[in-house]
Amino acid sequence: MNSFTIKDIESLTGIKAHTIRIWEQRYNLLRPKRKDTNHRIYDNGDLKHIMRIAYLYHHGYKISRIAGMTDEEVKQLSLEESGKKGSQLHQAYINQLVEAMIDFDQHRFEKIFHNVLLRMGFEQCMLKVIYPYLERVGLLWLVDCVIPAQEHFAASIIRKKLMVAIDGLDFPTEGHERFLVFLPQGEFHEIPVLFVHYLLKKHGCTVVNFGCNIPLEDIRFYTDRKPVDHIYTHLITNFPQRALDRLAGNLGTLFPDIPVTISGPQVARFTTPLPPNVHTILSQEEMLAFARGNRAAVEQPS
C-alpha cells in the first residue's frame, strides 16, 4: 500500500491543502491516518476517493452536495460524468486509468483503454488520454506515489497496444521514405518512439525499429548495409550533461549523411552546437507535423 501526504494530494488533485483540511473537518470527507508527528497520511483508497471528489468539484458540483453522497454514489456520478464530451471525458479516463494502475487491475485498465479507442480512434486516444495520463504518472512518480512495479505494469499494457496498432497498419509500398527508430544506451522509455513509429507507418513510411538501449555501433552496422533516409530517437532519461552532448556529437560523426531527429524533454538541455545533420523537436505539435510528412520544418538549417 502506498501512502501520500496532504501536499501530494494537493499536487495530484489541484485542491489546496487548506481546502482539503476544511472539507475533512466540515464534511468528514476523508479520514486520514496520522503519523507519530500528527501529520496526515492518505492511502490508495483515499487517493482514489479524493480524485473522484476533485473531478466532480472541478466540473461544477458543490462540495456540500458531494459530501452528502456515499462513496459508491460519488463513484457512480463520476462515471456518469465521464460520458460527457471534450476535456471532461479525457480527464475522467485519465483518472480511471490511474486508479486501475494503482490497483494493478489489468482487466479494468484494458477495458478503459478499449473504450477510449472506440470513442476516439488510436491517434486521438494517445494524444488526448494516454500522453496526459503518462504525465500524471510522472507526477505521481516525482512525489513517490507510484512504485516502479505500477509504472511498468501500465507501460507494458500501453506498449502492447501500440505494437498491435503498428502491426495492424498496411505495409508501405516501395519508394517511400525509410526510417530507423531507436533508443540509445541508457534509454528505456519506449512508448513515445513506438507512437512515432505508428504515425510514420500510418503516413506511408517504412520503419525499422531497433528498440531500446541500443549502442550506436549497432545502428551504424545496419546503415552501412541498408538504405536509411532518416534516423529518429527520443530522450526522456536525465543523462549526465557530458553524455548527452556526446550523444549528439556521435550521431553527427557516425551518420553525417543521414538526417537525425531527436525529440523528448531532454533535447532542451543540449549545450554544444548540434552537428549539421542532427535536428531537434521541441513540442508535440512539431512531432506530429514531422510524422505526418512535414520534415522540412524540422530539418531546415537553424
C-alpha positions in Angstrom: 0.0 0.0 0.0 1.3 3.5 -0.9 1.0 6.5 1.4 0.5 10.1 0.5 0.9 13.4 2.3 -1.6 16.2 2.0 0.8 18.1 -0.2 0.9 15.1 -2.6 -2.9 15.1 -2.7 -2.9 18.8 -3.4 -0.4 18.3 -6.3 -2.4 15.5 -7.8 -5.9 16.9 -7.5 -5.5 20.7 -7.8 -7.3 21.1 -4.5 -5.4 23.3 -1.9 -4.2 21.5 1.2 -6.0 24.1 3.3 -9.3 23.4 1.4 -8.8 19.6 1.9 -8.4 20.2 5.7 -11.6 22.3 5.8 -13.5 19.6 3.9 -12.3 16.9 6.3 -13.3 19.0 9.3 -16.7 20.2 8.0 -17.9 17.3 5.9 -15.8 14.4 7.2 -15.0 13.6 3.5 -11.7 11.7 4.3 -10.4 10.0 7.4 -6.6 10.1 7.0 -4.4 8.3 9.4 -1.8 10.1 11.5 1.9 9.7 11.7 3.7 10.0 15.0 4.3 13.6 14.1 0.5 14.0 13.7 0.8 14.7 10.0 -2.0 13.4 7.8 -1.2 10.2 5.8 -3.5 9.0 3.0 -3.7 5.6 1.4 -4.6 4.3 -2.1 -8.3 4.3 -1.3 -8.2 7.9 0.0 -6.4 9.0 -3.2 -8.9 7.4 -5.5 -11.8 8.9 -3.5 -10.4 12.4 -3.4 -9.6 12.2 -7.1 -13.3 11.4 -7.8 -14.4 14.2 -5.5 -11.9 16.7 -7.1 -13.1 15.6 -10.6 -16.8 16.4 -9.7 -15.8 19.6 -7.9 -13.8 20.9 -10.8 -16.8 20.3 -13.1 -19.3 22.3 -11.2 -20.6 20.1 -8.3 -20.9 21.9 -5.0 -18.8 20.2 -2.2 -21.9 20.3 0.1 -23.7 18.1 -2.4 -20.8 15.7 -2.9 -20.4 15.4 0.9 -24.0 14.1 1.2 -23.2 11.2 -1.1 -21.9 7.8 -0.2 -18.6 6.6 -1.6 -20.4 4.5 -4.1 -22.6 7.4 -5.2 -19.6 9.6 -5.7 -18.0 6.8 -7.8 -21.2 6.3 -9.9 -21.6 10.0 -10.5 -18.0 10.4 -11.6 -18.6 7.6 -14.1 -21.8 9.2 -15.4 -19.9 12.5 -15.8 -17.3 10.6 -17.8 -19.9 10.1 -20.5 -19.7 13.8 -21.4 -17.7 15.1 -24.3 -14.4 17.0 -24.5 -11.8 17.6 -21.9 -14.1 16.4 -19.1 -14.3 13.0 -20.7 -10.5 12.9 -21.2 -9.9 13.8 -17.6 -12.3 11.1 -16.5 -10.5 8.4 -18.5 -7.1 9.6 -17.1 -8.4 9.3 -13.6 -9.8 5.9 -14.2 -6.5 4.7 -15.7 -4.6 6.0 -12.7 -7.0 4.1 -10.4 -6.6 0.8 -12.4 -2.8 1.2 -12.3 -2.7 1.8 -8.6 -4.7 -1.4 -8.0 -2.8 -3.5 -10.6 -6.2 -4.1 -12.3 -5.3 -5.3 -15.8 -8.8 -6.1 -16.8 -10.1 -2.7 -15.9 -7.1 -0.9 -17.4 -7.5 -2.7 -20.7 -11.3 -2.1 -20.7 -10.9 1.6 -20.2 -8.2 1.7 -23.0 -10.6 -0.2 -25.3 -13.5 2.2 -24.6 -11.2 5.2 -25.4 -10.2 3.6 -28.6 -13.8 3.0 -29.7 -14.7 6.6 -28.9 -11.7 8.4 -30.3 -9.6 6.2 -32.5 -6.0 5.3 -31.8 -4.2 8.5 -32.6 -6.5 10.7 -30.6 -6.5 8.2 -27.8 -2.8 8.5 -27.5 -2.8 12.3 -27.8 -5.7 13.2 -25.6 -5.7 10.5 -23.0 -2.5 8.3 -22.9 0.1 11.1 -23.1 -1.6 13.2 -20.4 -2.0 10.0 -18.3 1.7 9.4 -18.6 2.4 13.0 -17.5 0.2 12.3 -14.5 2.1 9.1 -13.8 5.3 11.1 -14.0 3.9 13.5 -11.3 2.9 10.6 -9.1 6.5 9.2 -9.5 8.0 12.5 -8.6 6.2 12.6 -5.3 6.9 8.9 -4.6 3.3 7.9 -5.1 3.9 5.2 -7.7 6.2 2.3 -7.2 8.2 1.1 -10.3 6.1 -2.0 -10.5 2.9 0.0 -11.0 4.6 2.1 -13.7 5.9 -0.9 -15.5 2.6 -2.7 -15.2 0.8 0.2 -17.1 3.6 0.8 -19.6 3.6 -2.9 -20.6 -0.1 -2.7 -21.5 0.3 0.5 -23.5 3.3 -0.9 -25.2 1.4 -4.0 -26.2 -1.5 -1.8 -27.6 1.0 0.2 -29.6 2.6 -2.8 -31.1 -0.8 -4.3 -32.1 -1.7 -1.0 -33.7 1.5 -0.8 -35.6 1.1 -4.4 -36.8 -2.4 -3.6 -38.0 -1.3 -0.9 -40.4 -0.8 -1.8 -44.1 2.9 -2.3 -45.0 4.0 0.8 -47.0 4.6 0.4 -50.8 8.1 0.6 -52.3 9.6 4.0 -52.8 8.5 5.6 -49.6 10.9 7.2 -47.0 12.8 4.7 -44.9 13.1 5.4 -41.1 15.2 3.8 -38.5 13.9 4.5 -35.0 15.7 3.5 -31.8 16.6 4.5 -28.2 20.2 4.9 -27.3 22.1 3.1 -24.5 20.6 4.0 -21.1 17.2 5.0 -22.6 14.3 2.5 -21.9 11.1 4.7 -22.3 9.7 3.1 -25.5 6.2 4.4 -25.6 6.9 7.8 -27.3 9.1 6.3 -30.0 6.6 3.5 -30.6 3.9 6.1 -31.2 6.2 7.9 -33.6 6.7 4.5 -35.3 2.9 4.2 -35.6 2.5 7.7 -37.0 5.3 7.3 -39.6 3.9 3.9 -40.8 0.4 5.3 -40.9 1.6 8.1 -43.2 3.3 5.8 -45.6 6.9 5.4 -44.3 8.9 2.2 -44.0 10.1 1.9 -40.4 12.7 -0.3 -38.8 12.6 -0.2 -35.0 15.7 -1.3 -33.1 14.1 -0.9 -29.7 15.7 0.5 -26.5 19.2 0.7 -25.0 20.9 0.3 -28.4 24.6 1.1 -29.0 25.2 3.5 -31.9 27.6 1.0 -33.4 24.7 -1.4 -33.9 22.8 1.4 -35.8 25.9 2.1 -37.9 26.3 -1.6 -38.7 22.8 -1.5 -40.2 23.1 1.8 -42.1 26.3 0.6 -43.7 24.3 -2.3 -45.2 20.8 -1.0 -45.7 19.5 2.3 -47.1 18.1 4.7 -44.4 16.6 8.1 -45.2 16.0 9.3 -41.6 17.0 8.3 -38.1 14.7 9.1 -35.2 15.2 8.8 -31.4 13.5 10.2 -28.2 15.2 11.2 -24.9 13.4 11.1 -21.6 16.1 9.8 -19.2 18.1 12.5 -17.4 21.5 11.7 -18.8 24.6 13.5 -17.4 25.3 16.6 -19.4 28.6 15.4 -21.0 26.9 12.1 -22.0 24.0 14.0 -23.6 26.2 16.3 -25.6 28.5 13.4 -26.6 25.5 11.5 -27.9 24.5 14.4 -30.3 28.1 14.6 -31.4 28.4 10.9 -32.1 25.2 11.0 -34.1 26.7 13.6 -36.3 30.0 11.8 -36.6 28.6 8.3 -37.3 25.8 9.3 -39.6 26.9 12.5 -41.4 24.8 11.9 -44.5 21.6 10.8 -42.7 19.2 13.4 -41.1 18.9 12.5 -37.4 15.9 13.8 -35.4 15.8 13.8 -31.6 12.6 14.6 -29.6 11.8 14.4 -25.9 12.2 16.6 -22.9 16.0 16.2 -22.8 16.6 18.0 -26.1 16.3 21.4 -24.4 19.5 20.5 -22.4 22.0 20.4 -25.2 24.8 22.9 -24.5 27.0 22.3 -27.5 26.2 23.2 -31.2 24.4 20.3 -32.9 26.0 18.7 -35.9 24.5 19.8 -39.3 22.6 16.6 -39.7 21.1 16.5 -36.2 17.8 18.3 -35.5 15.5 18.5 -32.5 11.8 18.5 -32.0 10.6 20.6 -29.0 6.9 20.1 -28.9 4.1 17.6 -29.6 2.9 19.8 -32.5 6.3 19.6 -34.2 6.4 15.8 -33.7 3.0 15.4 -35.3 3.9 17.6 -38.2 7.2 15.7 -38.7 5.5 12.3 -38.6 2.8 13.4 -41.0 5.3 14.4 -43.6 6.4 18.0 -42.9 10.1 17.1 -42.3 11.4 20.4 -43.8 10.2 22.5 -40.9 12.4 20.5 -38.5 15.4 19.7 -40.7 15.9 23.2 -42.2 19.2 24.8 -41.0 18.9 26.9 -37.8 
